[in-house]
């Protein structure tokens, strides 16, 4: 049986990596997200209600940057916003499918952040965007419009 999670759009996130990503999930702010069971090379989840989503998104990117500076394999952090449903104890729905598709993309850079166009527009419209919007470039991944950046290249 499927039921909406709070009946509103949630920021969904996914980590796609060739190596296990479990170490990141215990670090702040990843530890604030509600995660599905592990899938091979991929973890997906949603941000809980009552968090400052722009601040948390920025924190996720910063944590990935710091972790990869210490070494690590290719990794994609994908972010999207949309409806999520709880089904048999797992998050499902269109938002989770989209973020999964984004996270499975692989690029030459050891680290990529992909933000769906919908979420990027919301973040960019803030008075003080939480991420340097000028570092993101448009891409399409499996028909999903997104913006991509390589945070390891940021000054």
N, C-alpha and C positions, 0 to 999 in steps of 0.2 A: 504494500500500500504506500502511496506517495503522498506527502503533505508538504506544503511550502514551508520554508524556514523563515518564520517571521512575516511571510507574505510580502516582503520588499526585496528590492535588488540588493545583493551583497557583492562585495569585492571577492572574487574567486582568485586563487593563486595556484600555481603549479611549479614544481621544480623538476626539470628534466635533466638527467645526467647519465653519462656512461658509467660512472662509478656510483656506489651507494651515496645517498644524500642525507642519510639519517643524522649525521653529526650536526648539520645545520639546523635541523628541526628542534633541537634542544636549546639553541641560542636565541636570545631576545632579538628581534620581536617575533621570530618564527614560532616561538613557544606560545604565542597568543592565538595562533590560528587553530581551527578545528580541522583535523586531517582525516582523510579516508585511509583505509588500510593500504599498505604499500603495494605498488604495482612494480613490475620489473623496470628499473630505471626512471620511475616517475612517481611523484607524490602530488596529490591534489587536495585542496581544502578551501575553507571559507574563513573570512574574518568574522569574529563574533560581533554581536551588536554592542554598542556602547564604547567603541574604540574610535580614536581620531584617525580615520582612514588615510588621509594624505600623509600624516606624520608616520604612520605605520608603513605605508608604501615606501617612503624614503628610507626608513630604518631597514626594511628588507633588502633594498638595493645596497645600502652601506654594509650590511652584514655579509652579503655575498662578495662584495669587493674585498673586504678585509680577509675573508676566508680564502679567497683565491690568490691573494698576495702571498699567502703562506704555502702555495702550491695546490695542486688539485687538477682534476681533469676537466674536460669541457662541461659546461653547465649552462642551462637556459632557465632564467626566471621569467615566467609568463604571468601576466596580470590582466584581469578582465572584470567587468561587472555585469551582473545579470541575475536571472532567477535561478535559485538552487532549490532542490527538493531533498528531503530526507526519505530514503527508501531502503528498508531492511538495514537500518543503521549506517548507511553510506550516503554521502551527498551525490546527487545525480541532477540531471537537467541540462538545459541548453547552455548555461554559463559554464558548467563543468566540462561539457563536450568541447566548447570553444577553447577554454584554457588548456585542455589536454592537447588539442591540435596545435596550438601555439608552442607548447613546451616540447613537442617532439621534433621541432625544427632544429637543424644543426647547421652551424656556420663555421667559418674558418677561425673566428675569434674564440679564445678559450672561455669567454663569458659573454653572454648576450642577455639583455633585458628586453622582453617584448611586452608592450602594453597595447591592448586593443585600442582601436581608434576611439571607441566610445569612452573608455576610461581616460585616455590621454586628453581628449577634449575637456572632460570635467576637471582634470588636474591642471591643465593649462589655463583654464578660466579663473582659477583662484587668484586672489590678490597677490599672494606670494607662492608661486608654484613650488612644490616640495622637491622637485627634481629639475636639473638644468635642461629645459625643454629644447634648447638649441643643439643639444648633442644627439637628439633622436632623429632618425630618418625613416620615411615611409617604406613599408614592405607589405607584401601579401603572402600569407602562409596558408596554403590549402584553401584559398578563396577568402580568408579572413583578413580584413584590413587592420594593420597594426603599425606600430612605430617601434623601431629597434635602436638600441644603443649598446655600446661596448664600454661598460663602466670602468674597466681597467685602464682605458685610454684617457679618462677624465683627469684634468690637472688637479 
